[in-house]
Amino acid sequence: MNSKEKKQLSETDICDLFITPAIKDAGWDPYRQIRREVTLTPGPIVVRGNISSRNKKKKKFADYVLSWEPGIPVAIVEAKDNNHTISHGMQQALGYAEILDLPNAFSSNGDAFAMHNKTACEGEDIESEIALEHFPEPNTLWQRYKTYRGIADENQELIVQPYYTDVSGKEPRYYQIEAINHTIEAVAKGHKRILLVMATGTGKTYTTFQIIWRLWKAKEVRRVLFLVDRNILADQTLVNDFKPFGSVMSKIKNRKIDPSYEIHLALYQAITGPDEADKIFKNVSPDFFDLIVIDECHRGSAADDSAWREILEYFSNAIQLGLTATPKETKYVSSISYFGEPVYTYSLKQGIEDGFLAPYKVVRIDIDKDLYGWTPPPGMKDDLGNDIEQRTYNQIDMDRILILNQRTKLVAERVMKYLNATDPFAKTIIFCEDIDHAERMRKAIVNAAGKLAKDNPKYVMRITGDSVEGKAELDNFIDSEKVFPVIATTSELLTTGVDAKTCKLIVLDKTISSMTTFKQIIGRGTRIEEEYNKYFFTIMDFKKATELFKDPDFDGEPVVIYEPGEGDDPVPPDPDGPDDPGDDDIEEKTGVYKVTVSGVPAKIVAERIEYLGPDGTLITESYKDFTRKQIQTEFASLDEFLKRWNDSNKKQVIVDLLEEHGILFDNLAEEVGKDYGIFDLICHIAYDQPPLTRKERALNVKKRNYFTKYGEQARAVLDALLETYADEDIGSLENSKILKLKPFSDLGTPVEIINQFFGGKSQYQSAIQELEQELFKQEQSA
């Protein structure tokens, strides 16, 4: 094939005819080692208004991922057509290699390969070009990978232990693969304490299962203890992600560790306690467990005074793997000091940017009594007839010391106003100051919900540690198939660990100063559940808690603030506030008299909506502002847009291109006007052109009377197409299936219309293009 013919080939042709054969000829197994067209990330979800869309322009899509064994990628190959240079795709390949932490990246246009080798020795070129027939064999790239990751030859057998694969063919996502492989590699290197940081909603339990499965199958570990702090977590794990362990797995109950099982799931509380008799973990030898996995390890396992720490110290010879979304780093508690630096971190910010986690919009609401404070008139008494201390009460006092029932009513009514305007059955968690506040909020929601609560008493439930009835409904609240309860009021119980996949609204009427607690609460909404149309969630903030989003520590890397040394004083209580008290969830303030006042009015004085911007910060950008920026990234000027629009045989190509940026034209039409077509929406929003309605454009075409060049039947079709455009926009013109519908079907079949009225398919398409030219003449948008 000569060079001119080669340049006519598509990228896919280049892959099929040149790149894939070269890789196969180097000894790579096409079934086990070569993966084509691998989507690493789907692209972030953009939220504006109450509509979301995925920005496919930002998805990460590798042409080739080469693996030594399935699940152990070692190289990226990026392909381009022959109109590009050999190394044109290298930067893209290096970007993918970076997120997979790989030393090998290649680019090719079918003439040769550009190669990037991160393990190049001093004096060697890091990048070079090699002929197609000289593509490296698998063992060469595997040796580079081992060098790059610090894997010794004697540890290779453990490293290549296969993943568990089920009949559905489910595979770990790229970051889960990295988390699993880095953990296995740490074990292979002899590390005993390992920390894995993964944002809520990224599949920590599934990742943990794969880690345990590979270590267990490789006989690196035999007995495993998986510690959780919620009973529901143990039960979910048993029947879901850990199910393949089958008969060798058991949940520790009746305060007995059965040595006949190998995989043990346990609540911390079930195997330890304040008295020596409660410490049933001591009923087995210190060498009984080979691996201990500590879920939500930020909650105390790293604290020197924690009862949980006893378990880890007793089994000190075991490999200890800590899992958390939020490593706790304070003066007195440090996950990193105990476990060491994380072997892998996948943050909330990265998860949202990749498109695996749901983004959020924030509705910030200021109430007058919070913002300006409230001072009782002299001599005023509370609802019980007691004197009220003469001072100014402010936001931090609300529902902790001062209870204004009208304020609680106002919050409940605002929550229901939002739900009624969006989805009254959207799962909602309202975080309150304490159990008393959660109960008053439940009552206020019942009254604000009206018929919804009257028709189903479980529309709203208080789910707190002291409520047997509420905790009994927790499973139903998090079950995607169960409608009720819809709203849960709580104080601490739902801050962590509860997998509420369909939660769409998080209400913060709670003072939050702990960054750890804030991250955990936000994590309740970050799961995407496409089946239930859950792509984003809303945070309604009444207590300025979302100011923590501005803190650099919100999603930054944790730093060790304090490393305990010998001779340190006993650890005092955590100044960051008490940890979530687990299933007890008792946060009542003892010795504090609460002032309850019913007659003081409260009103909302300010409200603003903020969206997650492309740089991870909250912005107040409207959907129109967002659209303008996205259009102008593709078309810098009106002239450039008009040229592309007029040159396109099918305008839908441009529509699809802009939708990849996250622009939904139906959403835009809601803001600008439903009578405007896509062309006018683009020209008006991005380039400030006065818009014409679709009907006005159709009428202008009719006034020009350009139909006279066509026969009577063809004119009837074109006239009907104009009417269809006026009602349905550009898509209706370019889809020939429209000819099957009335009024076209009254004129003849699609074949008859195209062949008899227009003289064939090409002539029909030319007529459509000419009709579009008449519709979108430039002077009409000026």
matplotlib code that plots the C-alpha trace (Angstrom):
import matplotlib.pyplot as plt

x = [0.0, 1.5, 1.5, -1.3, -3.6, -2.6, -3.7, -7.2, -7.6, -9.5, -8.0, -9.8, -8.3, -4.8, -5.4, -6.7, -4.1, -0.9, -1.0, -2.8, -0.8, 2.4, 1.5, 0.3, 3.5, 5.5, 3.9, 0.9, -2.1, -5.1, -7.6, -5.8, -3.4, -4.7, -7.8, -9.1, -11.1, -11.1, -13.2, -11.3, -13.7, -17.1, -16.6, -18.0, -21.7, -22.6, -25.5, -27.3, -30.9, -32.5, -31.1, -27.8, -25.9, -22.5, -19.6, -18.4, -15.7, -13.8, -14.1, -10.8, -10.8, -7.6, -7.2, -5.2, -4.4, -1.8, -1.8, 0.7, -2.3, -5.9, -6.2, -2.5, -2.1, 1.5, 1.2, -1.0, -1.0, -2.7, -3.5, -4.0, -4.7, -1.9, -2.5, -1.0, 2.7, 3.9, 4.1, 0.9, -0.9, 1.9, 0.6, -2.7, -1.1, 1.0, -2.1, -3.7, -0.4, -0.3, -3.7, -2.9, 0.6, 2.3, 5.9, 5.1, 3.3, 3.2, 1.8, 1.4, 0.0, 0.6, 4.1, 6.1, 5.7, 6.8, 7.8, 8.0, 9.9, 9.9, 12.4, 15.1, 18.6, 20.8, 22.2, 19.2, 16.5, 13.2, 11.4, 12.3, 10.8, 10.8, 9.7, 6.4, 8.2, 10.2, 7.3, 8.5, 7.5, 5.4, 8.2, 10.2, 7.3, 6.6, 10.2, 9.9, 6.7, 8.2, 11.2, 8.9, 6.7, 9.5, 8.3, 10.9, 11.0, 10.3, 7.0, 5.8, 3.5, 1.5, 1.3, -0.2, -2.8, -6.0, -9.0, -12.4, -14.6, -18.3, -20.7, -21.8, -18.3, -18.1, -14.6, -13.0, -12.8, -9.3, -8.9, -10.1, -7.5, -4.8, -6.0, -6.0, -2.7, -0.9, -2.2, -1.2, 2.3, 2.6, 1.8, 4.3, 7.0, 6.3, 4.3, 2.1, 0.2, -1.5, -3.8, -6.2, -8.1, -11.1, -14.0, -17.4, -19.3, -16.2, -16.7, -14.4, -16.1, -15.8, -12.2, -11.6, -13.2, -10.8, -7.8, -8.8, -9.7, -6.3, -4.4, -6.5, -6.3, -2.5, -2.4, -0.7, -3.4, -5.7, -7.9, -9.2, -11.1, -13.2, -14.1, -17.1, -18.9, -22.4, -24.5, -26.0, -22.6, -21.7, -25.0, -24.7, -21.1, -22.1, -24.8, -23.3, -19.7, -18.3, -20.8, -18.3, -16.5, -19.6, -19.3, -15.8, -17.3, -19.2, -20.4, -19.3, -22.3, -23.3, -19.9, -18.1, -15.4, -15.8, -12.4, -13.9, -14.5, -11.7, -13.3, -14.9, -17.0, -17.6, -18.8, -16.2, -18.8, -19.4, -15.8, -14.7, -16.1, -15.2, -14.9, -12.3, -15.1, -16.3, -13.0, -13.8, -11.1, -8.7, -10.4, -8.2, -4.5, -2.7, -1.7, -5.2, -5.8, -3.4, -5.2, -7.4, -9.3, -10.6, -13.5, -14.0, -10.6, -10.7, -13.3, -11.0, -8.8, -5.8, -6.5, -4.2, -7.1, -9.5, -11.0, -10.6, -6.9, -6.7, -7.8, -5.1, -2.4, -3.5, -3.2, -0.1, 1.5, -1.4, -1.4, -3.6, -5.4, -7.2, -10.0, -11.4, -12.7, -11.4, -8.1, -8.3, -5.4, -5.6, -3.2, -4.2, -5.4, -3.6, -4.5, -1.2, 0.9, -0.5, -0.9, 1.7, 1.1, -1.8, -0.7, -3.4, -5.8, -8.9, -10.5, -14.1, -12.8, -11.2, -14.3, -16.5, -14.1, -13.9, -17.7, -17.9, -19.3, -22.3, -21.6, -23.6, -25.4, -25.7, -28.7, -27.5, -30.2, -29.9, -32.5, -32.9, -32.5, -29.4, -27.9, -28.7, -29.1, -32.1, -32.2, -35.3, -37.2, -36.6, -38.7, -39.6, -40.2, -39.9, -42.7, -42.4, -42.6, -38.9, -36.9, -34.8, -31.2, -30.7, -28.2, -28.0, -28.5, -26.9, -26.7, -24.5, -27.1, -30.1, -31.4, -28.6, -29.5, -32.4, -35.3, -37.4, -40.3, -41.1, -37.6, -38.0, -41.3, -39.6, -36.9, -39.3, -41.5, -38.5, -37.4, -40.9, -41.1, -38.0, -39.1, -42.6, -41.0, -38.6, -39.6, -41.6, -40.3, -36.6, -34.7, -33.7, -31.5, -31.9, -29.0, -30.0, -28.1, -29.2, -31.9, -34.4, -33.9, -34.3, -37.7, -38.9, -37.9, -39.7, -42.9, -42.4, -41.9, -45.1, -47.0, -45.3, -45.8, -49.5, -51.3, -48.0, -47.4, -51.1, -51.3, -48.2, -47.0, -43.5, -43.0, -40.7, -38.9, -36.5, -33.6, -31.4, -29.6, -32.2, -35.2, -35.9, -38.7, -36.5, -33.5, -35.9, -36.7, -33.0, -32.9, -36.1, -34.7, -31.5, -33.3, -33.7, -36.8, -38.6, -40.5, -40.8, -39.3, -38.7, -37.2, -34.9, -34.2, -31.0, -28.2, -25.2, -26.4, -26.4, -23.2, -21.1, -21.1, -24.8, -25.1, -28.0, -27.5, -30.6, -30.2, -30.9, -31.2, -29.0, -30.2, -27.8, -29.4, -26.5, -23.4, -20.5, -16.9, -15.2, -13.9, -14.0, -17.7, -18.5, -16.8, -18.7, -22.0, -21.4, -20.5, -24.1, -25.1, -22.2, -23.3, -24.7, -27.7, -28.6, -31.5, -33.2, -32.3, -29.9, -27.0, -26.4, -27.6, -28.5, -27.2, -29.5, -27.5, -29.1, -26.0, -23.2, -21.7, -20.8, -18.3, -16.0, -16.0, -13.7, -11.2, -8.1, -8.3, -11.8, -10.4, -6.7, -4.2, -4.2, -1.1, 0.3, -0.2, 1.0, 3.1, 2.9, 6.2, 7.5, 6.6, 3.6, 0.8, -2.3, -4.4, -7.1, -10.5, -10.4, -10.8, -12.4, -15.6, -16.8, -16.7, -20.0, -21.1, -22.0, -25.3, -26.0, -26.1, -26.8, -25.8, -28.0, -26.3, -26.5, -26.7, -27.7, -31.1, -32.7, -34.8, -38.0, -39.9, -42.9, -44.0, -40.9, -41.3, -38.4, -38.0, -35.5, -33.6, -31.2, -30.9, -28.5, -27.7, -24.2, -22.9, -19.7, -17.4, -14.9, -12.0, -13.8, -15.0, -18.6, -19.8, -23.1, -22.9, -26.3, -27.0, -26.8, -23.3, -22.2, -23.6, -21.9, -18.5, -18.9, -20.1, -17.2, -14.7, -15.7, -16.5, -14.6, -16.7, -20.1, -18.5, -16.7, -20.0, -22.0, -19.4, -19.4, -23.2, -23.6, -20.9, -22.4, -24.5, -26.3, -26.8, -27.3, -23.5, -23.0, -25.9, -24.3, -20.8, -22.2, -24.2, -20.9, -19.9, -22.9, -25.3, -28.9, -30.9, -34.2, -32.9, -31.7, -35.0, -36.7, -34.6, -34.6, -37.9, -39.4, -40.3, -36.6, -34.8, -31.3, -29.7, -31.1, -30.4, -26.7, -26.5, -28.3, -26.6, -23.1, -22.9, -25.7, -27.7, -31.4, -33.3, -36.1, -38.6, -38.9, -42.3, -40.7, -38.0, -40.4, -42.6, -39.6, -38.8, -42.4, -42.3, -39.3, -41.3, -38.3, -40.5, -41.5, -38.5, -40.1, -43.1, -46.4, -46.0, -42.4, -43.6, -46.2, -43.5, -41.2, -44.1, -45.0, -41.3, -41.3, -44.4, -42.7, -39.6, -41.7, -43.0, -40.1, -36.8, -33.9, -33.9, -37.2, -35.8, -32.8, -34.5, -36.1, -38.3, -40.5, -41.8, -43.6, -45.8, -48.7, -49.1, -46.4, -47.9, -51.0, -48.8, -47.2, -44.7, -41.2, -39.8, -42.5, -41.9, -38.1, -38.0, -41.1, -41.4, -37.6, -36.1, -34.0, -32.2, -29.4, -31.9, -34.0, -31.0, -30.0, -33.5, -33.3, -29.9, -31.2, -34.2, -31.9, -29.8, -33.0, -34.0, -30.7, -29.6, -27.1, -28.9, -31.8, -29.6, -27.9]
y = [0.0, 3.4, 6.3, 8.1, 5.1, 4.8, 8.3, 7.5, 4.9, 5.5, 5.1, 1.8, 0.6, 1.6, -0.4, -3.5, -3.5, -2.3, -1.8, -5.0, -7.3, -5.8, -6.3, -9.9, -10.6, -9.6, -12.4, -10.8, -13.0, -11.3, -13.0, -12.6, -9.7, -7.3, -5.2, -2.8, 0.4, 0.4, 3.0, 4.0, 6.7, 7.7, 11.5, 13.8, 14.6, 18.3, 19.6, 22.8, 23.5, 20.1, 18.4, 16.6, 15.3, 13.6, 15.5, 12.8, 15.0, 14.4, 10.6, 8.7, 6.1, 4.0, 2.4, -0.5, -1.7, -4.4, -6.7, -9.3, -11.2, -10.1, -7.3, -6.5, -3.8, -3.0, -0.7, 1.8, 2.1, 5.1, 5.0, 7.8, 7.7, 8.2, 11.9, 12.4, 11.9, 8.7, 10.4, 12.5, 10.3, 10.1, 12.8, 11.1, 7.7, 9.2, 10.6, 7.1, 5.5, 8.0, 7.2, 3.4, 4.0, 2.3, 2.7, 1.9, 4.2, 3.9, 5.9, 4.9, 6.1, 2.8, 3.7, 2.9, 3.2, 6.0, 4.5, 6.1, 4.1, 5.4, 2.8, 3.9, 3.9, 6.9, 7.5, 5.8, 7.7, 7.9, 8.3, 6.7, 5.4, 1.7, -0.1, -1.9, -5.3, -4.3, -3.9, -5.2, -8.7, -9.3, -10.3, -7.1, -4.9, -7.1, -6.7, -2.9, -3.0, -5.0, -2.6, 0.4, -0.9, -2.5, -6.1, -8.8, -11.9, -14.1, -12.2, -12.7, -15.7, -13.7, -10.6, -12.6, -14.4, -14.1, -11.9, -13.5, -13.3, -14.0, -15.2, -11.6, -10.7, -7.8, -6.3, -3.8, -0.2, 1.2, 2.7, -0.5, -2.4, 0.1, -0.2, -4.0, -4.3, -1.7, -3.5, -7.0, -5.5, -4.0, -7.5, -9.1, -6.6, -7.7, -4.6, -5.4, -2.2, -0.9, 2.0, 2.3, 5.6, 5.5, 7.9, 6.9, 5.2, 3.9, 0.3, -0.2, -3.5, -5.0, -3.9, -5.5, -8.7, -8.9, -8.3, -11.0, -13.4, -13.1, -13.4, -16.3, -18.2, -17.6, -19.1, -16.0, -15.8, -18.4, -16.9, -13.4, -11.0, -8.2, -5.7, -3.3, -1.0, -1.3, -4.5, -3.7, -3.4, -7.0, -8.3, -6.5, -7.7, -11.3, -11.6, -9.3, -8.7, -11.5, -14.1, -16.1, -17.2, -19.3, -22.0, -20.9, -17.5, -16.7, -13.7, -13.8, -13.9, -15.2, -13.9, -16.9, -17.2, -20.5, -21.8, -24.0, -20.9, -19.0, -15.7, -14.0, -10.9, -9.1, -6.0, -4.4, -4.4, -8.1, -9.2, -6.6, -4.4, -2.6, -5.8, -8.5, -11.1, -9.1, -9.4, -12.6, -12.0, -13.3, -16.7, -17.5, -17.3, -14.1, -15.9, -17.1, -14.4, -13.8, -10.7, -8.1, -5.6, -2.6, -0.8, 2.9, 2.8, 6.6, 6.1, 5.0, 2.1, 4.5, 6.1, 5.0, 4.9, 3.2, -0.1, -1.2, -0.7, -3.6, -6.0, -4.8, -5.0, -8.5, -9.7, -7.7, -10.3, -10.2, -8.1, -5.1, -3.3, 0.0, 1.2, 4.7, 7.5, 10.1, 9.4, 11.1, 13.4, 15.5, 16.3, 13.1, 10.7, 9.7, 6.9, 7.6, 7.3, 3.9, 2.4, 4.5, 6.5, 5.2, 2.7, 4.2, 7.1, 7.7, 11.0, 12.3, 15.0, 12.5, 10.3, 13.1, 14.3, 10.7, 10.4, 7.5, 9.6, 11.9, 15.7, 18.0, 21.3, 23.3, 25.4, 27.7, 29.2, 31.9, 32.3, 35.7, 34.5, 32.6, 35.4, 38.4, 36.6, 36.8, 38.7, 38.0, 41.0, 41.8, 39.5, 37.0, 33.5, 30.2, 27.8, 26.2, 29.6, 29.9, 33.1, 33.3, 34.4, 37.9, 37.5, 37.3, 33.7, 33.0, 30.2, 27.9, 28.1, 27.1, 23.7, 23.1, 25.7, 27.7, 25.9, 28.2, 26.0, 28.4, 28.0, 24.2, 24.6, 27.0, 24.4, 21.6, 23.7, 24.6, 21.0, 19.9, 22.8, 21.6, 17.9, 18.8, 20.8, 18.0, 14.5, 14.1, 10.5, 11.3, 9.7, 12.4, 12.6, 15.5, 15.9, 17.5, 18.7, 15.8, 13.2, 15.7, 18.0, 14.9, 14.1, 17.7, 17.8, 14.5, 16.0, 19.3, 17.3, 15.3, 18.6, 20.1, 17.0, 16.9, 14.2, 12.4, 11.7, 11.1, 8.4, 6.7, 7.1, 5.9, 8.7, 10.3, 8.4, 9.4, 7.0, 7.4, 5.0, 5.2, 4.5, 0.8, 1.6, 3.9, 1.6, -1.2, 0.9, 1.5, -1.4, -0.2, 3.4, 2.2, -0.4, 1.0, -1.1, 0.2, 3.6, 4.2, 5.7, 8.6, 11.0, 10.1, 12.6, 11.7, 13.2, 10.8, 7.4, 7.9, 9.9, 7.0, 3.5, 3.4, 2.6, 4.8, 4.6, 6.5, 9.4, 12.6, 15.3, 15.9, 18.6, 20.1, 21.7, 20.7, 22.6, 20.7, 21.7, 18.4, 17.9, 14.1, 14.2, 16.6, 14.4, 11.3, 13.1, 14.3, 10.7, 9.7, 11.2, 10.4, 7.1, 7.1, 4.9, 5.1, 2.7, 5.1, 8.3, 9.3, 11.2, 14.0, 15.1, 18.3, 19.6, 22.0, 23.9, 25.9, 26.1, 27.3, 23.8, 23.9, 26.6, 23.6, 23.1, 26.1, 24.5, 23.2, 20.1, 19.3, 16.9, 17.4, 14.8, 14.2, 15.3, 13.9, 16.7, 14.6, 11.5, 10.0, 9.2, 7.5, 9.2, 11.1, 11.9, 9.7, 10.7, 13.3, 13.4, 14.3, 18.1, 17.7, 16.5, 13.0, 10.2, 8.8, 6.6, 3.8, 2.0, 3.8, 7.2, 9.0, 12.6, 14.2, 17.0, 16.2, 19.1, 21.6, 23.3, 24.0, 27.1, 26.4, 29.3, 28.8, 32.3, 33.8, 34.1, 33.1, 33.8, 33.1, 36.2, 34.9, 31.8, 31.0, 27.9, 26.9, 24.2, 22.2, 23.9, 22.2, 23.0, 21.4, 24.7, 25.8, 28.5, 30.3, 30.0, 29.7, 27.1, 29.8, 30.9, 27.3, 26.7, 29.9, 28.7, 25.2, 26.4, 28.9, 26.1, 24.5, 27.6, 30.7, 33.1, 33.4, 33.2, 29.9, 28.4, 29.5, 28.0, 24.7, 24.7, 25.5, 23.0, 20.1, 17.8, 16.8, 19.5, 16.7, 16.1, 19.6, 19.0, 15.7, 17.4, 20.0, 17.4, 15.7, 18.9, 18.4, 20.8, 19.7, 21.9, 20.9, 22.3, 25.4, 26.0, 25.9, 28.9, 30.9, 29.9, 26.7, 28.2, 28.7, 26.1, 24.8, 27.1, 30.2, 29.0, 28.6, 32.0, 33.8, 32.3, 32.2, 35.2, 37.5, 37.3, 38.2, 34.9, 33.9, 31.3, 28.2, 29.4, 32.7, 30.9, 28.7, 31.7, 33.5, 30.5, 30.4, 34.2, 33.7, 31.2, 29.2, 26.0, 26.9, 25.0, 21.7, 19.8, 20.1, 16.8, 17.7, 21.1, 19.5, 17.4, 20.4, 22.5, 19.7, 19.4, 23.2, 22.8, 19.8, 21.9, 24.7, 22.2, 19.8, 21.4, 20.3, 16.5, 16.1, 17.3, 15.0, 11.8, 10.1, 8.0, 11.1, 10.2, 7.2, 9.6, 11.8, 14.0, 12.4, 8.9, 10.4, 11.5, 8.0, 5.6, 6.9, 5.1, 6.7, 10.1, 9.9, 8.3, 9.6, 13.1, 13.9, 11.5, 9.5, 9.5, 11.9, 14.5, 14.2, 14.8, 17.8, 19.2, 18.8, 20.6, 23.4, 23.7, 24.0, 26.7, 28.7, 28.2, 29.3, 32.1, 34.2, 37.5, 36.1, 35.7, 39.1]
z = [0.0, -1.0, 1.4, -0.4, -0.1, 3.6, 4.3, 3.1, 5.8, 9.0, 12.5, 12.8, 9.5, 10.7, 13.9, 12.0, 9.2, 11.0, 14.7, 15.9, 13.6, 14.9, 18.5, 17.9, 15.9, 19.1, 21.0, 22.7, 23.1, 21.5, 23.9, 27.2, 26.8, 24.2, 25.0, 22.3, 22.8, 26.6, 28.4, 31.5, 32.6, 31.2, 31.6, 34.3, 34.8, 34.4, 36.5, 35.8, 37.1, 37.7, 34.7, 34.2, 31.3, 30.8, 29.3, 27.0, 25.6, 28.8, 28.9, 28.9, 26.2, 25.5, 22.0, 23.5, 27.0, 27.1, 30.2, 31.4, 32.9, 33.0, 35.6, 35.5, 32.8, 31.8, 28.7, 26.8, 23.0, 21.4, 17.7, 15.1, 11.4, 8.9, 8.5, 12.0, 13.0, 14.7, 18.1, 17.8, 20.4, 22.9, 25.3, 25.4, 26.0, 28.8, 30.4, 30.5, 31.6, 34.5, 35.9, 35.6, 37.0, 34.1, 32.8, 29.1, 26.6, 22.8, 20.0, 16.3, 13.0, 11.3, 10.0, 13.3, 17.1, 19.3, 22.6, 26.1, 28.7, 32.3, 33.4, 30.9, 32.5, 32.6, 29.1, 27.4, 25.6, 27.4, 24.1, 20.8, 17.6, 16.7, 13.6, 13.6, 13.6, 16.6, 19.1, 22.5, 23.5, 26.6, 28.9, 28.1, 29.1, 32.2, 33.4, 33.0, 35.0, 37.8, 37.9, 37.9, 40.7, 42.7, 42.4, 43.1, 41.0, 44.0, 44.5, 41.0, 41.8, 44.3, 42.1, 39.1, 41.2, 39.2, 40.1, 40.9, 37.8, 38.0, 35.3, 34.6, 33.5, 35.9, 36.0, 38.4, 37.3, 36.6, 40.1, 41.8, 39.8, 41.0, 44.6, 44.5, 42.7, 45.0, 48.1, 46.8, 46.0, 49.5, 51.0, 48.6, 49.9, 53.5, 54.7, 57.7, 58.0, 54.8, 54.3, 51.3, 50.8, 48.5, 48.4, 49.5, 46.6, 44.8, 45.8, 48.8, 49.7, 46.2, 46.1, 49.5, 48.3, 45.4, 47.6, 50.1, 47.3, 45.6, 48.9, 50.0, 46.7, 46.6, 50.2, 51.3, 54.0, 55.4, 58.1, 57.6, 59.9, 58.3, 61.0, 60.4, 62.8, 61.5, 61.6, 58.3, 56.7, 57.8, 56.5, 53.1, 52.7, 53.5, 50.8, 48.2, 47.5, 49.7, 48.5, 46.4, 49.7, 50.3, 53.0, 54.3, 55.4, 58.6, 60.5, 64.1, 66.4, 69.8, 70.9, 69.5, 66.9, 65.1, 64.0, 61.3, 59.1, 57.3, 56.4, 59.4, 59.3, 62.6, 64.3, 66.5, 69.3, 68.9, 69.8, 72.3, 75.1, 78.4, 80.4, 80.0, 79.5, 76.5, 74.7, 72.9, 70.3, 73.0, 72.9, 69.9, 69.7, 68.5, 65.4, 64.5, 61.8, 59.0, 57.7, 59.4, 57.3, 59.3, 57.5, 58.2, 60.1, 60.6, 63.3, 66.0, 65.1, 64.8, 68.2, 71.0, 73.5, 71.2, 72.4, 68.7, 69.0, 71.4, 68.6, 66.3, 69.0, 70.0, 66.4, 65.8, 63.6, 61.1, 58.0, 58.9, 56.1, 56.9, 54.6, 54.8, 52.6, 55.1, 56.9, 60.3, 60.9, 64.1, 66.9, 68.7, 66.1, 63.0, 60.6, 58.7, 61.8, 62.5, 59.0, 57.0, 53.9, 51.7, 49.1, 46.9, 47.1, 45.0, 46.0, 45.8, 43.4, 41.1, 41.2, 40.1, 37.5, 36.0, 36.1, 38.5, 41.3, 41.3, 41.4, 43.6, 43.6, 46.7, 47.8, 50.6, 52.7, 55.3, 58.0, 59.6, 63.2, 62.3, 60.3, 62.5, 65.8, 68.2, 71.6, 73.7, 75.0, 78.7, 80.9, 78.2, 79.3, 77.3, 76.6, 80.1, 81.8, 82.6, 82.3, 79.1, 79.5, 78.2, 75.5, 71.7, 70.4, 67.0, 64.5, 66.6, 69.4, 67.2, 68.2, 70.6, 73.3, 71.6, 70.0, 67.8, 66.6, 63.8, 62.5, 62.5, 60.7, 58.1, 57.4, 56.9, 54.6, 52.5, 52.2, 51.1, 48.7, 46.9, 46.9, 45.6, 42.8, 41.8, 43.2, 46.4, 46.6, 46.3, 49.2, 51.6, 54.7, 57.1, 59.5, 62.8, 65.9, 68.1, 68.6, 70.1, 67.0, 64.7, 66.3, 66.1, 62.5, 61.8, 63.2, 61.2, 58.0, 58.6, 58.9, 55.8, 53.7, 54.4, 52.3, 51.5, 55.2, 55.9, 53.2, 54.5, 58.1, 57.1, 54.5, 57.1, 59.9, 62.6, 62.2, 65.3, 67.6, 70.3, 68.0, 67.6, 65.1, 63.1, 62.9, 61.8, 58.8, 57.8, 55.4, 53.7, 53.4, 51.7, 49.5, 46.0, 45.5, 48.5, 48.3, 52.0, 54.1, 51.8, 54.3, 57.2, 60.0, 62.0, 64.0, 63.6, 62.7, 58.9, 58.6, 57.6, 56.1, 55.2, 51.5, 50.5, 46.7, 45.7, 48.1, 46.1, 48.8, 51.8, 54.2, 56.6, 59.6, 61.8, 62.8, 61.3, 62.2, 61.7, 58.1, 58.6, 59.5, 56.6, 54.1, 55.4, 55.2, 51.7, 50.8, 51.5, 48.1, 45.8, 44.3, 40.8, 40.2, 36.6, 36.9, 39.2, 37.3, 40.1, 38.4, 40.9, 44.4, 46.0, 49.3, 51.1, 53.7, 56.5, 58.8, 56.5, 56.7, 53.0, 53.7, 54.3, 50.5, 50.4, 52.8, 51.0, 53.2, 51.8, 49.2, 49.6, 50.6, 54.4, 56.2, 59.5, 62.1, 65.0, 65.3, 68.8, 70.3, 73.4, 76.7, 75.3, 77.6, 77.4, 74.5, 75.5, 73.7, 70.1, 69.9, 66.5, 68.2, 69.3, 66.8, 65.6, 68.5, 66.2, 66.6, 69.9, 68.2, 71.5, 71.1, 73.8, 75.6, 79.4, 81.8, 79.1, 79.5, 76.1, 75.7, 73.6, 72.2, 69.9, 69.1, 67.5, 63.7, 61.3, 57.6, 54.8, 53.9, 51.3, 49.1, 46.3, 44.2, 43.4, 41.1, 40.9, 38.4, 36.1, 38.5, 41.5, 43.1, 43.6, 41.2, 40.7, 36.9, 35.2, 32.5, 29.9, 31.1, 31.1, 27.5, 26.2, 27.4, 26.0, 22.6, 22.4, 23.1, 19.8, 17.8, 18.8, 16.7, 15.1, 11.6, 12.5, 13.8, 10.8, 8.4, 10.2, 10.4, 6.7, 5.6, 7.6, 5.5, 8.7, 11.4, 13.9, 13.9, 15.5, 17.9, 19.0, 19.3, 21.7, 23.6, 24.3, 26.2, 28.4, 26.7, 26.7, 24.3, 25.9, 29.2, 27.4, 25.8, 29.2, 30.2, 26.9, 25.2, 23.9, 20.6, 19.5, 17.5, 18.3, 15.7, 17.3, 20.8, 19.8, 18.0, 20.8, 23.8, 22.5, 20.2, 21.4, 18.1, 18.3, 18.0, 15.6, 16.5, 14.5, 13.2, 12.1, 10.2, 8.5, 7.5, 6.1, 3.8, 2.6, 1.8, -0.4, -2.5, -3.5, -3.7, -7.3, -8.7, -7.5, -8.7, -6.9, -4.9, -3.9, -2.8, -0.7, 1.1, 1.6, 2.9, 5.4, 6.4, 7.2, 9.4, 11.1, 11.8, 13.2, 15.8, 16.3, 15.2, 13.0, 13.9, 12.1, 8.8, 8.7, 9.7, 6.7, 9.1, 9.4, 5.9, 7.5, 9.6, 8.8, 6.8, 4.6, 4.7, 3.0, 0.1, -0.5, 1.0, 1.8, -1.3, -3.5, -2.0, -2.5, -5.9, -7.6, -6.1, -6.0, -8.5, -6.0, -2.6, -3.6, -5.0, -1.9, 0.4, -1.8, -1.4, 2.4, 2.4, 0.3, 2.6, 5.6, 3.8, 3.3, 6.9, 8.3, 6.0, 7.8, 7.5, 9.4, 12.5, 12.2]

ax = plt.figure().add_subplot(projection="3d")
ax.plot(x, y, z, "-o")
ax.set_aspect("equal")
plt.show()
